[in-house]
Amino acid sequence: MADRPDFGSGKAGGGNIIIVKRIKKGGEGHHGGAWKVAYADFVTAMMAFFLLLWLLNAVTEEQLNGVADYFTPIAASTRESGAGGMLGGQAVGEGAAESRTGSTAAVVLPPPSIGAGGDDMTDSKEAKAEDDADSAAKAKQDKEFQQTASDIRRAVTGIPELAPVASSLLIDNTPEGLRVQIVDQDKIDMFAPGSANLYPKAKEILAQIAQVIKKMPNKISISGHTDPSTAVDPSGYTNWELSSDRALATRRALLEGGLEDKQIDKVVGRADKDPFDPKQPRSPRNRRISIVLLRGENVAPDTFDRVPRFLDRTGPKAIDPTTGENLVPKQN
């Protein structure tokens, strides 16, 4: 490099000063690191390629088929490879191609176990069998009730003395059971007015009813009903007490007629709360006694002997008025 001229001196050095600038050429410029990324990708791809070759050489043919089945849609392979289940080694997709690596079978789903109503169909047969059994039992009991109703009507109408009060007997089949009602009519009452004293003909009707229903295994309920008319009683005796006393009097009459006390399930007084004719509250038919053979409420077999009761056709046993004991014929 030329020495710096001395500008401070006045000598020109014999002429003009010439400055020569020399440029040194070095190597190529810096190209960056992009080539390293490309090289790394190349090495990674080569490593993956050789790893794939090693895996293909290490696995068996069955395993290779399992891998192929895994990527085959629509059908499930019949081979024992892959996941081994219903969707083992399979991807279900619409419009996918069938497997080319082995035999395949269409996926068959099991039938649903839940019915349209949300009930388990496995129990549908049992439920249907129970319903059929209940229907058969109900039909059988309705037939027995129908026969019992016929027997009661026949027993009452068979006595000429009861002909005037035979129309007071009403029998119908209800969801609760077979209901037998004895209602008052014009000038034909069961009880003395305002009391629980039964007239003789009412007692006789109840005795005939007892002779029939004692043959049935069903428990019974007894309820007394009155009309709204109530005499003013300073002691507070109302229709509730009157209807209850009449129901209890009916119970005693049935026991005297041969019915066993264990067959009676309940005795209630309903006063005027359940009228027979709601449109005519003062109708004498609202004064009545209701006896219901309860549906499905049977006396336990160990406390009710049905066969002897069917064979027992005798009426109530005579009672000695002095001792209160039953009069039993002496055995020879």
C-alpha positions as CSV (number, residue, x, y, z in Angstrom):
1,M,0.0,0.0,0.0
2,A,1.4,3.5,-0.9
3,D,2.7,5.6,1.9
4,R,0.4,8.5,2.9
5,P,1.8,11.7,1.2
6,D,2.9,14.5,3.3
7,F,0.4,17.2,2.7
8,G,2.1,19.4,5.1
9,S,5.1,19.9,3.0
10,G,5.2,22.2,0.0
11,K,7.2,19.8,-2.1
12,A,5.2,18.0,-4.8
13,G,7.8,15.3,-5.1
14,G,8.5,16.2,-8.7
15,G,4.9,15.8,-9.9
16,N,1.3,14.7,-9.1
17,I,0.8,12.0,-6.5
18,I,-0.9,8.9,-7.8
19,I,-2.8,6.6,-5.3
20,V,-3.2,3.0,-6.4
21,K,-5.9,1.0,-4.6
22,R,-5.5,-2.8,-4.9
23,I,-8.5,-5.1,-4.2
24,K,-7.7,-8.5,-2.8
25,K,-10.0,-11.3,-4.0
26,G,-10.8,-13.9,-1.4
27,G,-12.9,-17.2,-1.5
28,E,-16.6,-17.6,-2.3
29,G,-19.2,-15.7,-0.2
30,H,-21.3,-17.2,2.6
31,H,-24.2,-19.3,1.3
32,G,-26.3,-19.8,4.6
33,G,-27.5,-23.1,6.3
34,A,-30.4,-24.2,4.0
35,W,-28.4,-27.1,2.7
36,K,-28.1,-28.5,6.2
37,V,-31.9,-28.8,6.5
38,A,-32.1,-30.6,3.2
39,Y,-29.4,-32.9,4.2
40,A,-31.1,-33.7,7.5
41,D,-34.3,-34.5,5.8
42,F,-32.5,-36.8,3.4
43,V,-30.8,-38.7,6.2
44,T,-34.0,-39.0,8.1
45,A,-35.8,-40.4,5.0
46,M,-33.0,-42.9,4.5
47,M,-33.1,-44.0,8.1
48,A,-36.9,-44.5,7.9
49,F,-36.4,-46.4,4.7
50,F,-33.8,-48.8,6.1
51,L,-35.9,-49.2,9.3
52,L,-38.9,-50.2,7.1
53,L,-36.8,-52.8,5.3
54,W,-35.7,-54.2,8.6
55,L,-39.3,-54.4,9.9
56,L,-40.5,-56.1,6.8
57,N,-37.8,-58.7,7.2
58,A,-38.4,-59.2,10.9
59,V,-42.2,-59.7,11.0
60,T,-44.1,-62.8,9.8
61,E,-46.6,-63.1,7.0
62,E,-49.5,-63.2,9.4
63,Q,-48.4,-60.0,11.0
64,L,-48.1,-58.4,7.6
65,N,-51.6,-59.4,6.7
66,G,-52.8,-58.0,10.0
67,V,-51.2,-54.6,9.1
68,A,-52.8,-54.7,5.7
69,D,-56.2,-55.6,7.1
70,Y,-56.0,-52.6,9.5
71,F,-55.9,-50.2,6.6
72,T,-58.6,-52.0,4.7
73,P,-62.1,-50.5,5.1
74,I,-65.7,-51.9,4.9
75,A,-65.0,-55.6,5.7
76,A,-63.6,-57.3,8.8
77,S,-60.9,-59.8,8.2
78,T,-61.5,-63.5,9.1
79,R,-57.9,-63.9,10.0
80,E,-56.7,-64.2,13.7
81,S,-54.7,-61.0,13.4
82,G,-55.1,-57.4,14.2
83,A,-57.2,-56.5,17.2
84,G,-59.0,-59.8,17.1
85,G,-62.5,-58.3,17.7
86,M,-65.5,-57.4,15.6
87,L,-63.6,-54.4,14.2
88,G,-60.1,-56.0,14.6
89,G,-57.8,-54.5,12.0
90,Q,-60.6,-52.8,10.2
91,A,-61.7,-49.2,9.5
92,V,-65.3,-48.9,8.6
93,G,-66.0,-46.3,5.9
94,E,-68.5,-45.8,3.2
95,G,-67.3,-46.3,-0.3
96,A,-63.9,-47.8,0.7
97,A,-62.4,-50.6,-1.3
98,E,-62.4,-54.3,-0.2
99,S,-59.3,-56.0,1.1
100,R,-57.0,-57.6,-1.4
101,T,-54.8,-59.3,1.1
102,G,-57.0,-62.1,2.3
103,S,-60.5,-63.5,2.7
104,T,-62.9,-61.1,4.3
105,A,-66.4,-61.3,5.8
106,A,-69.1,-58.7,6.1
107,V,-69.6,-57.3,9.6
108,V,-72.8,-58.7,11.2
109,L,-73.9,-56.7,14.3
110,P,-75.9,-58.6,17.0
111,P,-79.6,-57.7,17.2
112,P,-80.3,-54.9,19.7
113,S,-81.3,-56.0,23.2
114,I,-83.4,-52.9,23.9
115,G,-86.9,-52.8,22.5
116,A,-88.7,-49.7,21.2
117,G,-90.1,-49.0,24.6
118,G,-86.7,-49.0,26.3
119,D,-87.3,-52.4,28.0
120,D,-84.9,-55.2,27.9
121,M,-86.1,-57.7,25.3
122,T,-84.4,-60.6,27.2
123,D,-87.2,-60.3,29.8
124,S,-90.0,-59.8,27.4
125,K,-90.9,-63.4,27.3
126,E,-90.9,-63.7,31.0
127,A,-93.0,-60.5,31.3
128,K,-95.4,-61.9,28.7
129,A,-95.7,-65.2,30.5
130,E,-96.5,-63.3,33.8
131,D,-99.1,-61.2,32.0
132,D,-100.7,-64.3,30.5
133,A,-100.7,-66.0,34.0
134,D,-102.3,-62.9,35.6
135,S,-104.9,-62.8,32.8
136,A,-105.7,-66.5,33.2
137,A,-106.0,-66.1,37.0
138,K,-108.3,-63.1,36.6
139,A,-110.5,-64.9,34.2
140,K,-110.7,-67.9,36.5
141,Q,-111.6,-65.7,39.4
142,D,-114.2,-63.8,37.4
143,K,-115.8,-67.2,36.6
144,E,-115.8,-68.1,40.2
145,F,-117.4,-64.8,41.1
146,Q,-120.0,-65.3,38.5
147,Q,-120.9,-68.7,40.0
148,T,-121.0,-67.2,43.5
149,A,-123.3,-64.5,42.4
150,S,-125.7,-67.1,40.8
151,D,-125.6,-69.2,44.0
152,I,-126.5,-66.1,46.2
153,R,-129.4,-65.2,44.0
154,R,-130.6,-68.8,43.9
155,A,-130.4,-69.1,47.7
156,V,-132.3,-65.9,48.4
157,T,-135.0,-66.4,45.7
158,G,-135.5,-70.0,46.9
159,I,-137.1,-68.9,50.1
160,P,-140.6,-67.7,49.6
161,E,-140.6,-65.5,52.8
162,L,-137.7,-63.4,51.3
163,A,-139.5,-62.7,48.0
164,P,-140.6,-59.1,49.1
165,V,-137.0,-58.2,49.9
166,A,-135.3,-60.1,47.1
167,S,-135.2,-57.0,44.9
168,S,-133.1,-55.3,47.6
169,L,-130.2,-57.6,46.7
170,L,-127.7,-56.1,44.2
171,I,-124.6,-58.0,43.0
172,D,-121.9,-56.7,40.6
173,N,-118.3,-57.4,39.7
174,T,-116.0,-54.5,40.5
175,P,-112.2,-54.0,40.2
176,E,-112.1,-54.5,44.0
177,G,-113.9,-57.8,43.8
178,L,-117.5,-59.3,43.9
179,R,-119.7,-56.7,45.6
180,V,-123.0,-57.8,47.2
181,Q,-125.2,-54.9,48.4
182,I,-128.4,-54.9,50.3
183,V,-130.2,-51.6,49.9
184,D,-133.3,-50.1,51.5
185,Q,-136.5,-49.5,49.5
186,D,-139.6,-47.6,50.1
187,K,-141.2,-49.1,53.2
188,I,-138.7,-52.0,53.1
189,D,-135.8,-51.3,55.5
190,M,-133.1,-53.6,56.8
191,F,-132.6,-51.7,60.1
192,A,-134.9,-50.0,62.5
193,P,-134.8,-46.3,61.8
194,G,-131.8,-44.6,63.4
195,S,-130.5,-47.8,64.9
196,A,-128.3,-50.8,64.1
197,N,-131.0,-53.4,64.9
198,L,-131.6,-55.7,61.9
199,Y,-135.1,-56.8,61.0
200,P,-135.6,-60.6,60.8
201,K,-135.8,-60.8,57.0
202,A,-132.5,-58.8,56.7
203,K,-130.9,-61.4,59.1
204,E,-132.2,-64.2,56.9
205,I,-130.7,-62.7,53.7
206,L,-127.3,-62.3,55.4
207,A,-127.5,-65.9,56.7
208,Q,-128.1,-67.1,53.1
209,I,-125.2,-64.9,51.8
210,A,-122.9,-66.3,54.5
211,Q,-123.7,-69.9,53.5
212,V,-122.4,-69.1,50.0
213,I,-119.4,-66.9,50.5
214,K,-118.0,-69.1,53.3
215,K,-117.2,-71.6,50.6
216,M,-114.9,-69.1,48.9
217,P,-111.2,-68.5,50.0
218,N,-111.5,-64.8,49.5
219,K,-111.4,-62.4,52.4
220,I,-114.3,-59.9,52.6
221,S,-114.8,-56.3,53.6
222,I,-118.1,-55.0,55.1
223,S,-119.1,-51.3,54.9
224,G,-122.2,-49.5,56.1
225,H,-123.8,-46.5,54.3
226,T,-126.4,-44.0,55.3
227,D,-128.2,-41.1,53.8
228,P,-127.5,-37.5,54.8
229,S,-130.5,-37.2,57.2
230,T,-129.3,-37.2,60.8
231,A,-131.4,-36.7,63.8
232,V,-130.1,-34.2,66.3
233,D,-128.5,-36.2,69.1
234,P,-127.1,-34.4,72.2
235,S,-124.6,-37.2,72.7
236,G,-122.9,-36.5,69.3
237,Y,-124.1,-39.8,67.7
238,T,-123.8,-39.1,63.9
239,N,-124.0,-41.0,60.7
240,W,-120.4,-42.1,61.2
241,E,-121.3,-44.0,64.3
242,L,-124.6,-45.3,62.8
243,S,-123.0,-46.6,59.6
244,S,-120.2,-48.3,61.6
245,D,-122.6,-49.9,64.0
246,R,-124.7,-51.2,61.1
247,A,-121.5,-52.7,59.5
248,L,-120.7,-54.4,62.8
249,A,-124.2,-55.7,63.1
250,T,-123.9,-57.1,59.6
251,R,-120.6,-58.8,60.6
252,R,-122.3,-60.5,63.6
253,A,-125.2,-61.7,61.4
254,L,-122.8,-63.2,58.9
255,L,-120.9,-65.0,61.7
256,E,-124.2,-66.3,63.0
257,G,-124.9,-67.5,59.5
258,G,-121.8,-69.7,59.4
259,L,-119.0,-67.4,58.2
260,E,-115.7,-67.6,60.0
261,D,-114.3,-64.4,61.6
262,K,-110.8,-65.0,60.0
263,Q,-112.4,-64.5,56.6
264,I,-113.4,-60.9,57.5
265,D,-110.7,-58.4,56.5
266,K,-112.2,-55.1,57.5
267,V,-115.4,-53.5,58.7
268,V,-115.9,-49.8,58.0
269,G,-118.5,-47.1,58.3
270,R,-118.8,-44.7,55.4
271,A,-121.7,-42.5,56.6
272,D,-123.1,-40.6,53.6
273,K,-119.8,-40.1,51.8
274,D,-120.4,-42.8,49.1
275,P,-124.1,-42.5,48.0
276,F,-125.6,-45.1,45.8
277,D,-127.6,-42.4,44.0
278,P,-125.6,-39.2,44.1
279,K,-128.4,-37.3,42.3
280,Q,-130.9,-38.1,45.0
281,P,-129.2,-37.9,48.3
282,R,-132.4,-38.7,50.2
283,S,-133.1,-41.8,48.2
284,P,-133.6,-44.9,50.5
285,R,-131.2,-46.8,48.3
286,N,-128.3,-44.8,49.7
287,R,-129.0,-46.6,53.0
288,R,-127.3,-49.9,52.4
289,I,-124.8,-52.6,53.4
290,S,-121.9,-53.6,51.1
291,I,-120.1,-56.9,51.3
292,V,-117.1,-57.3,48.9
293,L,-115.2,-60.5,48.2
294,L,-111.8,-59.0,47.7
295,R,-110.0,-59.9,44.5
296,G,-106.7,-61.6,45.2
297,E,-107.1,-61.3,49.0
298,N,-107.3,-64.9,50.1
299,V,-107.2,-66.5,53.5
300,A,-103.9,-68.3,54.1
301,P,-104.2,-72.0,53.4
302,D,-103.0,-72.9,56.9
303,T,-105.9,-71.0,58.4
304,F,-108.6,-71.8,55.8
305,D,-109.7,-75.3,55.0
306,R,-111.7,-75.0,51.8
307,V,-112.7,-78.6,51.2
308,P,-114.6,-79.1,54.4
309,R,-116.4,-75.8,53.7
310,F,-117.6,-77.0,50.3
311,L,-118.9,-80.2,52.0
312,D,-120.5,-78.3,54.9
313,R,-124.1,-77.6,53.9
314,T,-125.5,-77.1,57.3
315,G,-126.7,-73.9,58.7
316,P,-125.7,-72.1,61.9
317,K,-125.5,-74.3,64.9
318,A,-128.1,-73.9,67.6
319,I,-127.0,-72.2,70.8
320,D,-128.2,-73.0,74.3
321,P,-129.7,-69.7,75.6
322,T,-128.8,-70.6,79.2
323,T,-125.1,-71.6,78.8
324,G,-124.3,-69.9,75.5
325,E,-122.7,-73.1,74.2
326,N,-123.4,-74.9,70.9
327,L,-126.0,-77.7,71.1
328,V,-124.2,-80.7,69.7
329,P,-126.1,-84.0,69.2
330,K,-125.0,-86.7,71.5
331,Q,-123.1,-89.6,70.0
332,N,-124.6,-93.0,70.6
